[in-house]
Amino acid sequence: MSRLATRFEQLKSKQRKALVSYVMAGDPQPQVTVPLLHQMVEAGVDVIELGLPFSDPMADGPVIALAAERALAGGTSTMDALNMIKAFREKDQETPVVLMGYLNPVEVIGYEKFAAYAKECGVDGVLLVDLPPEEAKEFDVVLKQHDMDQIFLLAPTSTDERIQHVVNQASGFIYYVSLKGVTGAATLDVAEAAARIAKIKTKTSIPVGVGFGISDAASAKAMGEVADAVIVGSAFVKPFATLAIDQAVEQTVNKVKELRAALDELV
């Protein structure tokens, strides 16, 4: 059983919801990432989603787009991000790690080389925002050869046909984008998201996580009532734009504790 499947089964047996944290690899400096990941896990994160820095992050709002710029300016490449996971695995062999990024850097490296090294470093799944399921079969074959999950996005605008397509192809978990917009947007419609998630869950037993627009205890708790996982990114990344590193780390870890406590109220 994969690390992702194991983690979701463990949480389900305890009637707990997964907290998935997004961190941009190399932001604001390469040496910050691995210690930060360990502190976030200790504070209550169940699954890590590590962002791969990219110069044209079309799905991301300004908070994460600027984080990518800082990471790239600091010299962090896709291979560097993989090496960060390898370093993380020296102390943590249990927490699932999913890569989130864009197709271009993976194509530059090559599917096979990327997947083989990602597996060697301890990656459990990959979500490429701009690789739709209709075009992802070749990459999916390569990932499966290396026992990694391919995560797909669904959105409020996804048709029944697209939902079924993703359900048939996805593994690990399905990422439901809770709003029509980019990461960090503040227009979360809880009722609409809840209805869409409920619909998706009638079609699959794969866990469904929800992200985009979740930034505080109230929104996390509301989404945790209907989803298997709550995915938070901009709220964890934002402190690094303006605060000193130590202060940003402290604020991010405190945010993890806040959201973890809110989700645990659902038990």
Secondary structure per residue as TSV (DSSP state, phi and psi in degrees):
chain	resnum	aa	ss	phi	psi
A	1	M	-	360.0	135.9
A	2	S	-	-69.1	164.0
A	3	R	H	-60.7	-39.4
A	4	L	H	-63.4	-49.0
A	5	A	H	-61.3	-41.5
A	6	T	H	-62.3	-45.9
A	7	R	H	-63.1	-44.3
A	8	F	H	-66.8	-35.7
A	9	E	H	-66.2	-41.9
A	10	Q	H	-60.4	-46.0
A	11	L	H	-66.4	-41.6
A	12	K	H	-61.3	-39.6
A	13	S	H	-65.2	-23.8
A	14	K	T	-101.8	5.2
A	15	Q	T	56.6	37.0
A	16	R	-	-108.8	156.6
A	17	K	-	-104.0	144.7
A	18	A	E	-77.5	137.6
A	19	L	E	-104.4	116.2
A	20	V	E	-105.8	124.0
A	21	S	E	-108.8	132.4
A	22	Y	E	-95.0	130.7
A	23	V	E	-132.9	134.9
A	24	M	E	-82.1	120.5
A	25	A	T	-59.0	128.0
A	26	G	T	85.8	3.7
A	27	D	S	-100.7	129.5
A	28	P	S	-87.0	-12.7
A	29	Q	-	-139.6	148.0
A	30	P	G	-55.3	-36.4
A	31	Q	G	-74.5	-7.9
A	32	V	G	-80.1	-32.2
A	33	T	H	-62.5	-53.8
A	34	V	H	-63.9	-48.9
A	35	P	H	-59.0	-36.6
A	36	L	H	-62.3	-44.2
A	37	L	H	-58.8	-44.4
A	38	H	H	-62.5	-41.3
A	39	Q	H	-67.1	-36.5
A	40	M	H	-69.1	-38.6
A	41	V	H	-63.4	-44.6
A	42	E	H	-60.8	-32.6
A	43	A	H	-80.8	-13.0
A	44	G	T	134.0	6.2
A	45	V	-	-74.2	137.5
A	46	D	-	-100.1	-34.0
A	47	V	E	-137.4	134.7
A	48	I	E	-98.7	134.2
A	49	E	E	-115.5	109.1
A	50	L	E	-98.2	121.3
A	51	G	E	-78.2	136.7
A	52	L	-	-93.7	118.4
A	53	P	-	-58.7	133.7
A	54	F	-	-146.6	145.3
A	55	S	S	-77.1	-14.4
A	56	D	-	-136.1	66.4
A	57	P	-	-80.4	85.6
A	58	M	T	-64.7	-25.0
A	59	A	T	-90.8	-3.9
A	60	D	-	-103.3	141.9
A	61	G	-	-77.5	-175.3
A	62	P	H	-62.6	-32.4
A	63	V	H	-62.3	-51.0
A	64	I	H	-78.5	-33.2
A	65	A	H	-60.8	-41.6
A	66	L	H	-69.8	-32.8
A	67	A	H	-62.9	-39.8
A	68	A	H	-63.5	-40.2
A	69	E	H	-62.5	-42.3
A	70	R	H	-64.2	-42.0
A	71	A	H	-64.7	-43.2
A	72	L	H	-66.1	-39.7
A	73	A	H	-63.8	-29.5
A	74	G	T	-83.2	-1.1
A	75	G	T	94.0	9.1
A	76	T	-	-77.4	123.1
A	77	S	-	-105.8	175.0
A	78	T	H	-59.8	-43.6
A	79	M	H	-65.2	-35.3
A	80	D	H	-62.1	-40.9
A	81	A	H	-61.2	-41.7
A	82	L	H	-62.5	-39.8
A	83	N	H	-66.0	-28.7
A	84	M	H	-64.8	-39.7
A	85	I	H	-66.0	-40.3
A	86	K	H	-58.3	-42.5
A	87	A	H	-67.4	-39.4
A	88	F	H	-60.0	-38.9
A	89	R	T	-68.7	-14.8
A	90	E	T	-63.4	-27.7
A	91	K	T	-114.8	-19.5
A	92	D	-	-133.0	107.6
A	93	Q	S	-101.2	1.2
A	94	E	S	-109.8	-34.9
A	95	T	S	-72.7	122.8
A	96	P	-	-64.5	143.4
A	97	V	E	-125.9	125.1
A	98	V	E	-114.7	133.8
A	99	L	E	-87.4	136.5
A	100	M	E	-125.5	125.1
A	101	G	E	-168.8	-151.0
A	102	Y	-	-126.2	159.4
A	103	L	H	-66.6	-39.1
A	104	N	H	-53.3	-50.8
A	105	P	H	-62.6	-31.8
A	106	V	H	-70.1	-41.2
A	107	E	H	-64.7	-36.1
A	108	V	H	-61.8	-42.5
A	109	I	H	-72.4	-38.4
A	110	G	-	105.2	135.4
A	111	Y	H	-54.2	-50.9
A	112	E	H	-66.0	-47.4
A	113	K	H	-62.6	-43.0
A	114	F	H	-62.1	-50.6
A	115	A	H	-64.7	-42.1
A	116	A	H	-62.4	-43.4
A	117	Y	H	-74.4	-35.9
A	118	A	H	-59.7	-43.6
A	119	K	H	-63.7	-43.6
A	120	E	H	-59.0	-36.3
A	121	C	H	-79.7	-15.5
A	122	G	T	105.8	23.2
A	123	V	-	-78.0	142.5
A	124	D	-	-108.3	-23.1
A	125	G	E	-160.8	163.2
A	126	V	E	-136.7	133.4
A	127	L	E	-123.4	111.9
A	128	L	E	-104.2	111.5
A	129	V	T	-57.3	-39.4
A	130	D	T	-100.7	23.3
A	131	L	-	-116.4	94.5
A	132	P	-	-71.0	158.5
A	133	P	G	-58.7	-30.9
A	134	E	G	-64.2	-24.2
A	135	E	G	-112.8	9.0
A	136	A	-	-102.8	4.4
A	137	K	H	-65.7	-40.0
A	138	E	H	-62.2	-44.9
A	139	F	H	-66.3	-37.4
A	140	D	H	-61.9	-41.0
A	141	V	H	-60.4	-43.9
A	142	V	H	-65.6	-43.5
A	143	L	H	-61.4	-44.2
A	144	K	H	-63.4	-33.7
A	145	Q	H	-62.3	-23.8
A	146	H	T	-109.9	17.6
A	147	D	T	57.0	44.0
A	148	M	-	-120.4	149.0
A	149	D	E	-88.5	145.9
A	150	Q	E	-104.9	121.6
A	151	I	-	-97.2	137.4
A	152	F	E	-120.7	155.8
A	153	L	E	-96.3	143.4
A	154	L	E	-126.0	152.9
A	155	A	-	-134.4	170.0
A	156	P	T	-57.6	-24.3
A	157	T	T	-92.9	-0.6
A	158	S	-	-64.7	131.6
A	159	T	-	-76.9	166.2
A	160	D	H	-58.8	-37.3
A	161	E	H	-64.3	-43.6
A	162	R	H	-66.7	-40.7
A	163	I	H	-58.5	-45.8
A	164	Q	H	-65.0	-38.7
A	165	H	H	-60.8	-46.3
A	166	V	H	-66.8	-43.9
A	167	V	H	-57.2	-40.0
A	168	N	H	-69.3	-28.2
A	169	Q	H	-107.1	-25.0
A	170	A	-	-73.4	156.9
A	171	S	-	-147.8	165.1
A	172	G	S	84.4	-78.0
A	173	F	-	-162.6	164.4
A	174	I	E	-103.2	134.6
A	175	Y	E	-99.4	109.5
A	176	Y	E	-93.0	121.2
A	177	V	E	-82.9	116.4
A	178	S	-	-79.7	-3.9
A	179	L	S	-150.4	164.8
A	180	K	S	-90.3	91.2
A	181	G	S	172.1	-164.8
A	182	V	-	-102.0	172.0
A	183	T	T	-58.3	143.6
A	184	G	T	87.2	-5.0
A	185	A	-	-64.9	154.9
A	186	A	-	-117.5	37.1
A	187	T	-	-117.8	40.5
A	188	L	-	-68.2	122.1
A	189	D	-	-101.8	98.9
A	190	V	H	-61.9	-43.6
A	191	A	H	-63.9	-44.0
A	192	E	H	-64.6	-44.8
A	193	A	H	-61.5	-41.6
A	194	A	H	-61.6	-42.1
A	195	A	H	-66.2	-40.6
A	196	R	H	-68.2	-41.2
A	197	I	H	-63.8	-42.5
A	198	A	H	-59.2	-39.7
A	199	K	H	-64.6	-45.3
A	200	I	H	-60.9	-41.0
A	201	K	H	-70.1	-17.4
A	202	T	T	-74.1	-15.4
A	203	K	S	-103.9	-6.8
A	204	T	-	-156.7	156.0
A	205	S	S	-100.1	-2.2
A	206	I	S	-67.0	135.5
A	207	P	-	-56.4	146.1
A	208	V	E	-116.5	121.5
A	209	G	E	-104.9	153.2
A	210	V	E	-125.5	134.5
A	211	G	E	-143.0	178.9
A	212	F	S	79.0	119.9
A	213	G	S	86.2	1.4
A	214	I	-	-98.6	119.6
A	215	S	-	-140.1	-6.9
A	216	D	S	-145.1	177.0
A	217	A	H	-60.8	-40.6
A	218	A	H	-64.8	-47.2
A	219	S	H	-69.6	-36.6
A	220	A	H	-63.6	-44.4
A	221	K	H	-65.8	-41.1
A	222	A	H	-62.2	-43.5
A	223	M	H	-75.3	-31.2
A	224	G	H	-65.5	-21.9
A	225	E	T	-69.2	-23.7
A	226	V	T	-118.2	-22.5
A	227	A	S	-105.4	165.2
A	228	D	S	-84.3	-21.2
A	229	A	E	-147.6	147.3
A	230	V	E	-113.1	126.6
A	231	I	E	-111.1	122.9
A	232	V	E	-125.8	132.2
A	233	G	-	-127.0	-68.6
A	234	S	H	-57.5	-35.7
A	235	A	H	-64.9	-28.1
A	236	F	H	-84.5	-28.9
A	237	V	H	-85.7	-33.8
A	238	K	G	-54.4	-41.5
A	239	P	G	-58.0	-27.6
A	240	F	G	-74.3	-9.4
A	241	A	G	-77.7	-28.1
A	242	T	T	-128.9	-21.3
A	243	L	S	-100.3	159.3
A	244	A	-	-61.3	153.5
A	245	I	H	-56.3	-47.7
A	246	D	H	-60.5	-40.9
A	247	Q	H	-67.9	-40.3
A	248	A	H	-64.3	-42.9
A	249	V	H	-61.0	-46.1
A	250	E	H	-60.5	-43.9
A	251	Q	H	-66.0	-39.2
A	252	T	H	-66.1	-44.3
A	253	V	H	-63.7	-39.5
A	254	N	H	-64.3	-35.7
A	255	K	H	-65.4	-40.2
A	256	V	H	-56.8	-47.8
A	257	K	H	-61.9	-39.9
A	258	E	H	-61.1	-47.5
A	259	L	H	-71.4	-38.1
A	260	R	H	-61.6	-43.6
A	261	A	H	-62.2	-40.4
A	262	A	H	-63.9	-43.8
A	263	L	H	-66.6	-35.2
A	264	D	H	-72.2	-16.2
A	265	E	T	-68.6	-16.5
A	266	L	T	-80.4	-13.6
A	267	V	-	-69.6	360.0
